[in-house]
């Protein structure tokens, strides 16, 4: 796999040693058991896969190289390049400006741009209409485009099935940058609709089967479907693609459910299902799959609590939190600074969208067992920072350097 030039501030010698050792021992990536960092009175179980994925490293490489190659020029990011506050803060400190916020609201008007400006497309990609606006100004959108190759794979698959007269159902968060971009690319080629979850999917299926009156669809799914979408005919043939950071199991469940709906509606079999339903399982992102599967493996280990590190607006990270929350107390933090003391932790509740302080989060027993992972946009240096902070708060019999030697 291609190697990227990621700034040293995001790297971690400890985490690199652990990941390298696991890769050497498990080259086929079939072992999803966690790595044990045994400090004696503290035992940290580190997920098999976590942290920067291919798409994020690619985006960081391009963004920092773009800054170095364009001294004196105004450099803009269309919106946050990835959902990590440290990385975005570093880019802002280097003089980069955001054109939009993550919801698509304009911060710097496009009218203020000139063809001498540099605009970086974020890893989530962007819509065709925004690409066109930049092209009209004279800004080459392809030159500094950090769109993740696995996001582009979803777009290409949507275009491919569109040529065979399938519509597209996108499983994603409607307001998320990636979903907006994927919707735009799919809708250019074929009728397209977005569903957020299984509940909305079940509701959509009731329009397909005729259980709900078609006129009600346009109110219930307002803002979720492409222009001139006809609920009475546009879902007679379709495929399901996803925002790559959604739970893979949720996307698969939605696709399986809709597949069954079509089989029953049209009396299809496994050999004839493709007349009404396209197989799009190949659009699921490998990194999302690996990180989520690694959490399932992590959760097989009995522990006192879990810590998930990442940006609070990171979709893939919130899904890792969601998985952990089903099993044990889970604390979603953006950095080691959120671990205030051995008694208090400041963590994010992604359900209420607020940070809260929890007291007494560490049990009064030994060894304390902690499960640890991070999102795909979280630098390994932050994970090492969390490990160092935990060790500093507990009287351990081993220090970080001693544990590090086990993986060197």
C-alpha positions as CSV (number, residue, x, y, z in Angstrom):
1,X,0.0,0.0,0.0
2,X,1.2,3.5,-0.8
3,X,3.1,5.3,1.9
4,X,2.2,8.9,2.9
5,X,4.2,11.7,4.4
6,X,2.3,12.3,7.6
7,X,3.7,15.1,9.9
8,X,5.7,13.7,12.8
9,X,3.5,15.5,15.3
10,X,0.7,12.9,14.5
11,X,2.9,9.9,14.9
12,X,3.6,7.7,17.9
13,X,6.7,5.5,18.2
14,X,4.8,3.3,20.7
15,X,1.7,2.8,18.6
16,X,3.9,2.3,15.5
17,X,5.8,-0.5,17.2
18,X,2.5,-2.2,18.3
19,X,0.9,-1.9,14.8
20,X,4.1,-3.2,13.1
21,X,4.4,-6.2,15.4
22,X,0.7,-7.1,14.8
23,X,1.1,-6.7,11.0
24,X,4.1,-9.1,11.1
25,X,2.3,-11.7,13.2
26,X,-1.0,-11.4,11.3
27,X,-0.3,-10.4,7.7
28,X,-3.8,-11.6,6.5
29,X,-5.5,-9.4,9.2
30,X,-7.6,-12.3,10.5
31,X,-6.8,-11.9,14.2
32,X,-9.0,-9.3,15.7
33,X,-8.0,-9.8,19.3
34,X,-6.6,-6.7,21.1
35,X,-3.0,-6.0,22.1
36,X,-2.4,-6.1,25.8
37,X,-0.3,-3.3,27.4
38,X,0.2,-4.7,30.9
39,X,1.4,-2.1,33.4
40,X,0.6,-4.3,36.4
41,X,-2.1,-2.4,38.2
42,X,-3.3,-1.1,34.9
43,X,-4.1,-3.2,31.8
44,X,-4.9,-1.5,28.6
45,X,-6.3,-3.5,25.7
46,X,-5.7,-1.8,22.4
47,X,-7.9,-2.6,19.5
48,X,-6.3,-4.5,16.6
49,X,-7.2,-1.7,14.1
50,X,-7.7,1.9,14.8
51,X,-6.5,5.4,13.9
52,X,-5.6,7.0,10.5
53,X,-6.9,5.1,7.5
54,X,-5.6,5.3,3.9
55,X,-8.0,8.1,2.9
56,X,-7.1,10.2,5.9
57,X,-3.3,9.8,5.5
58,X,-3.8,10.6,1.8
59,X,-5.7,13.8,2.7
60,X,-3.2,15.0,5.3
61,X,-0.3,14.3,2.9
62,X,-1.9,16.4,0.1
63,X,-3.0,19.2,2.4
64,X,0.4,19.8,4.0
65,X,2.2,19.4,0.7
66,X,-0.1,21.9,-0.9
67,X,0.8,24.5,1.8
68,X,4.5,23.9,1.3
69,X,4.2,24.2,-2.5
70,X,2.2,27.4,-2.5
71,X,4.0,30.0,-0.4
72,X,2.3,33.4,-0.5
73,X,-0.9,32.1,-2.0
74,X,-4.3,32.1,-0.3
75,X,-5.2,28.5,0.5
76,X,-8.7,27.5,1.4
77,X,-10.3,24.2,2.6
78,X,-13.8,23.7,1.3
79,X,-14.7,22.6,4.8
80,X,-13.0,20.5,7.5
81,X,-10.6,18.2,5.7
82,X,-11.3,15.4,8.2
83,X,-13.2,15.4,11.4
84,X,-10.4,15.9,13.9
85,X,-10.0,19.2,15.8
86,X,-6.2,18.9,16.2
87,X,-5.5,18.4,12.4
88,X,-7.9,21.2,11.4
89,X,-6.4,23.5,14.0
90,X,-2.9,22.8,12.7
91,X,-4.1,23.7,9.1
92,X,-5.7,26.9,10.3
93,X,-2.5,27.8,12.1
94,X,-0.6,27.3,8.8
95,X,-2.9,30.0,7.3
96,X,-5.5,27.8,5.6
97,X,-9.1,29.2,5.7
98,X,-12.4,27.3,5.6
99,X,-14.9,28.3,2.9
100,X,-17.8,26.4,4.6
101,X,-18.6,24.8,7.9
102,X,-19.4,21.1,8.1
103,X,-23.1,21.8,7.5
104,X,-22.4,23.5,4.2
105,X,-23.0,27.1,5.5
106,X,-20.8,29.6,3.8
107,X,-18.0,31.3,5.8
108,X,-16.1,32.9,2.9
109,X,-18.3,33.7,-0.1
110,X,-17.2,32.0,-3.4
111,X,-17.4,35.5,-4.9
112,X,-14.3,36.4,-2.9
113,X,-12.2,33.8,-4.6
114,X,-10.0,34.3,-7.7
115,X,-8.4,31.9,-10.1
116,X,-5.1,32.4,-8.3
117,X,-6.4,30.9,-5.0
118,X,-5.9,27.3,-4.0
119,X,-8.9,25.3,-2.8
120,X,-8.4,21.9,-1.2
121,X,-11.3,19.5,-1.5
122,X,-11.7,17.5,1.7
123,X,-11.6,13.8,2.2
124,X,-15.4,13.5,2.1
125,X,-15.5,14.9,-1.4
126,X,-18.0,17.6,-2.5
127,X,-21.0,18.1,-4.6
128,X,-21.0,18.6,-8.4
129,X,-22.6,22.0,-8.0
130,X,-19.7,23.2,-5.8
131,X,-17.2,21.7,-8.2
132,X,-18.9,23.7,-11.0
133,X,-18.8,27.0,-9.0
134,X,-15.0,26.6,-8.5
135,X,-14.4,25.7,-12.1
136,X,-16.3,28.8,-13.3
137,X,-13.9,30.9,-11.1
138,X,-11.0,29.1,-12.8
139,X,-9.9,27.0,-9.8
140,X,-8.9,23.5,-10.9
141,X,-10.8,21.2,-8.5
142,X,-8.8,18.1,-9.4
143,X,-5.4,19.6,-8.6
144,X,-5.8,19.6,-4.8
145,X,-8.5,17.0,-4.3
146,X,-8.1,14.8,-1.2
147,X,-11.4,12.9,-1.7
148,X,-10.9,9.4,-0.3
149,X,-10.6,6.7,-3.0
150,X,-13.1,4.6,-1.1
151,X,-15.7,7.4,-1.3
152,X,-15.0,7.7,-5.0
153,X,-15.5,4.0,-5.3
154,X,-19.1,4.5,-4.0
155,X,-19.7,7.2,-6.6
156,X,-18.3,5.0,-9.3
157,X,-20.5,2.0,-8.2
158,X,-23.6,4.3,-8.2
159,X,-22.8,5.5,-11.7
160,X,-22.2,1.9,-12.9
161,X,-25.6,0.6,-11.6
162,X,-27.3,3.8,-13.0
163,X,-26.2,2.8,-16.5
164,X,-28.2,-0.4,-15.9
165,X,-31.3,1.6,-15.0
166,X,-31.1,1.2,-11.3
167,X,-32.0,4.0,-8.9
168,X,-29.9,4.5,-5.8
169,X,-30.7,4.4,-2.1
170,X,-27.9,6.0,0.0
171,X,-27.6,4.9,3.6
172,X,-26.1,7.9,5.4
173,X,-26.5,10.9,7.6
174,X,-28.3,13.4,5.4
175,X,-26.4,16.5,6.6
176,X,-23.0,14.9,6.5
177,X,-20.6,16.2,3.9
178,X,-19.9,12.8,2.5
179,X,-23.6,11.9,2.1
180,X,-24.3,15.2,0.5
181,X,-21.5,14.6,-2.0
182,X,-22.5,11.0,-2.7
183,X,-26.1,12.1,-3.1
184,X,-25.0,14.7,-5.6
185,X,-23.0,12.3,-7.7
186,X,-25.6,9.6,-7.7
187,X,-28.5,11.9,-8.4
188,X,-26.7,13.3,-11.5
189,X,-27.1,9.8,-13.1
190,X,-30.2,8.3,-11.6
191,X,-33.1,8.9,-9.2
192,X,-31.6,8.9,-5.6
193,X,-32.9,9.0,-2.1
194,X,-31.2,9.1,1.4
195,X,-32.2,7.0,4.4
196,X,-30.6,7.6,7.8
197,X,-31.4,4.3,9.6
198,X,-33.5,1.1,9.6
199,X,-36.6,3.0,10.9
200,X,-36.6,5.2,7.8
201,X,-35.9,2.2,5.6
202,X,-38.9,0.4,6.9
203,X,-41.0,3.5,6.2
204,X,-39.6,3.7,2.7
205,X,-40.4,0.1,2.1
206,X,-44.1,0.8,2.9
207,X,-44.2,3.2,-0.1
208,X,-42.6,0.5,-2.3
209,X,-45.2,-2.1,-1.3
210,X,-48.1,0.4,-1.4
211,X,-48.9,0.2,2.3
212,X,-48.5,4.0,2.5
213,X,-50.1,6.5,0.1
214,X,-47.5,7.8,-2.4
215,X,-48.4,11.5,-1.8
216,X,-47.3,11.2,1.8
217,X,-43.7,10.2,0.7
218,X,-42.8,13.7,-0.5
219,X,-43.5,15.2,2.9
220,X,-41.9,12.5,5.0
221,X,-38.7,12.4,2.9
222,X,-38.6,16.1,2.0
223,X,-35.0,17.1,1.1
224,X,-33.9,13.5,0.9
225,X,-34.7,12.7,-2.8
226,X,-33.5,13.9,-6.2
227,X,-35.4,16.2,-8.5
228,X,-38.5,14.7,-10.2
229,X,-38.3,11.6,-8.0
230,X,-41.3,9.5,-8.6
231,X,-42.1,7.1,-5.7
232,X,-44.5,5.1,-7.9
233,X,-41.8,4.0,-10.3
234,X,-38.3,5.0,-9.3
235,X,-37.8,2.3,-6.7
236,X,-38.8,-0.6,-8.9
237,X,-35.1,-1.2,-9.6
238,X,-32.4,0.0,-7.2
239,X,-29.2,-0.6,-5.3
240,X,-28.0,0.5,-1.8
241,X,-24.7,2.3,-1.3
242,X,-23.5,4.0,1.9
243,X,-21.7,6.8,3.5
244,X,-18.5,4.9,4.1
245,X,-18.3,5.8,7.8
246,X,-21.6,4.3,8.8
247,X,-21.8,1.0,10.7
248,X,-21.2,-1.6,8.1
249,X,-23.6,-4.0,9.8
250,X,-26.3,-1.4,9.6
251,X,-25.8,-0.8,5.9
252,X,-25.8,-4.5,5.3
253,X,-29.0,-5.0,7.4
254,X,-30.7,-2.2,5.4
255,X,-29.7,-3.7,2.1
256,X,-30.8,-7.2,3.2
257,X,-34.1,-5.9,4.4
258,X,-34.8,-4.0,1.1
259,X,-33.7,-7.0,-0.9
260,X,-36.2,-9.1,0.9
261,X,-38.9,-6.5,0.3
262,X,-38.2,-6.7,-3.4
263,X,-38.2,-10.5,-3.5
264,X,-41.6,-10.6,-1.9
265,X,-43.1,-7.8,-4.0
266,X,-42.0,-9.2,-7.3
267,X,-41.9,-12.9,-6.3
268,X,-38.2,-13.2,-7.0
269,X,-35.6,-15.8,-6.2
270,X,-31.9,-15.6,-5.5
271,X,-31.2,-16.1,-9.2
272,X,-33.7,-13.5,-10.4
273,X,-33.3,-10.8,-7.7
274,X,-30.9,-8.8,-9.9
275,X,-33.9,-7.8,-12.1
276,X,-35.0,-5.5,-9.4
277,X,-32.1,-5.2,-6.9
278,X,-28.4,-4.5,-7.5
279,X,-25.7,-6.1,-5.4
280,X,-23.5,-3.3,-4.1
281,X,-21.7,-5.0,-1.1
282,X,-18.4,-4.0,-2.6
283,X,-18.9,-0.4,-1.6
284,X,-18.3,-1.0,2.1
285,X,-15.0,0.7,3.2
286,X,-12.2,-1.7,4.3
287,X,-11.1,0.7,7.1
288,X,-14.6,1.1,8.5
289,X,-15.0,-2.7,8.4
290,X,-11.6,-3.3,10.0
291,X,-12.0,-0.8,12.8
292,X,-15.6,-1.9,13.6
293,X,-14.6,-5.6,13.5
294,X,-11.7,-4.8,15.7
295,X,-14.0,-3.3,18.3
296,X,-16.2,-6.5,18.3
297,X,-12.9,-8.4,19.0
298,X,-12.0,-5.8,21.7
299,X,-15.3,-6.3,23.4
300,X,-14.7,-10.0,23.9
301,X,-12.3,-9.0,26.7
302,X,-13.9,-8.3,30.1
303,X,-13.0,-4.8,31.2
304,X,-14.0,-2.0,33.6
305,X,-14.6,0.7,30.9
306,X,-13.8,1.7,27.4
307,X,-12.2,4.9,26.0
308,X,-12.7,6.0,22.4
309,X,-10.5,8.8,21.1
310,X,-11.5,11.1,18.2
311,X,-13.2,14.2,17.0
312,X,-16.7,14.7,18.4
313,X,-18.2,15.3,14.9
314,X,-16.5,12.2,13.5
315,X,-19.2,9.8,12.2
316,X,-17.0,6.7,12.2
317,X,-15.8,7.4,15.7
318,X,-19.3,7.9,17.1
319,X,-20.2,4.4,15.7
320,X,-17.3,2.9,17.6
321,X,-18.6,4.6,20.7
322,X,-22.0,3.2,20.0
323,X,-20.7,-0.4,19.8
324,X,-18.8,-0.1,23.0
325,X,-21.7,1.5,24.9
326,X,-23.7,-1.6,24.3
327,X,-21.3,-3.6,26.5
328,X,-19.8,-1.4,29.2
329,X,-19.3,2.2,30.4
330,X,-17.7,4.2,27.5
331,X,-16.0,7.6,27.5
332,X,-15.7,9.4,24.2
333,X,-12.8,11.9,24.5
334,X,-10.9,14.1,22.0
335,X,-7.5,14.1,23.8
336,X,-5.7,13.0,27.0
337,X,-6.5,16.4,28.5
338,X,-10.0,15.2,29.0
339,X,-8.9,12.7,31.6
340,X,-8.8,15.3,34.4
341,X,-7.7,13.1,37.3
342,X,-7.9,9.5,38.5
343,X,-11.4,10.4,39.6
344,X,-12.8,12.7,36.9
345,X,-13.1,12.5,33.1
346,X,-14.7,15.1,30.8
347,X,-16.3,13.2,27.9
348,X,-18.7,13.7,25.0
349,X,-22.2,12.3,24.9
350,X,-22.9,12.1,21.2
351,X,-26.6,11.5,21.8
352,X,-27.1,14.9,23.6
353,X,-24.2,16.5,21.8
354,X,-22.7,17.8,25.1
355,X,-19.6,17.2,27.1
356,X,-20.1,16.0,30.7
357,X,-17.9,15.3,33.7
358,X,-18.1,11.8,35.2
359,X,-16.7,11.3,38.7
360,X,-15.4,8.0,40.0
361,X,-14.9,6.6,36.5
362,X,-11.9,4.4,37.7
363,X,-12.8,1.5,39.9
364,X,-11.2,1.1,43.3
365,X,-9.6,-2.2,42.5
366,X,-6.6,-3.6,40.7
367,X,-5.8,-4.3,38.0
368,X,-7.9,-1.7,36.3
369,X,-8.8,-3.0,32.8
370,X,-9.4,-0.5,30.0
371,X,-10.4,-1.0,26.4
372,X,-8.9,1.6,24.1
373,X,-9.5,2.5,20.4
374,X,-9.8,5.6,18.2
375,X,-11.5,6.8,15.1
376,X,-10.1,6.8,11.5
377,X,-9.2,10.5,11.7
378,X,-7.5,10.4,15.0
379,X,-3.7,10.7,15.1
380,X,-1.8,7.9,16.9
381,X,0.0,10.5,19.0
382,X,-3.3,11.2,20.7
383,X,-3.8,7.6,21.6
384,X,-0.3,7.4,23.1
385,X,-1.1,10.6,25.0
386,X,-4.2,8.9,26.5
387,X,-2.0,5.9,27.5
388,X,0.6,8.1,29.1
389,X,-2.1,10.0,31.0
390,X,-3.7,6.9,32.4
391,X,-0.3,5.5,33.5
392,X,0.6,8.8,35.2
393,X,-2.6,8.7,37.2
394,X,-2.2,5.1,38.5
395,X,0.7,3.7,40.6
396,X,1.9,1.1,38.0
397,X,4.7,-1.4,38.4
398,X,5.8,-0.8,34.8
399,X,6.3,2.4,32.8
400,X,5.5,3.1,29.2
401,X,9.1,2.4,28.1
402,X,9.2,-1.0,29.7
403,X,5.9,-2.0,28.0
404,X,7.1,-0.5,24.7
405,X,10.1,-2.9,24.7
406,X,7.7,-5.9,24.4
407,X,6.7,-4.7,20.9
408,X,10.0,-3.3,19.6
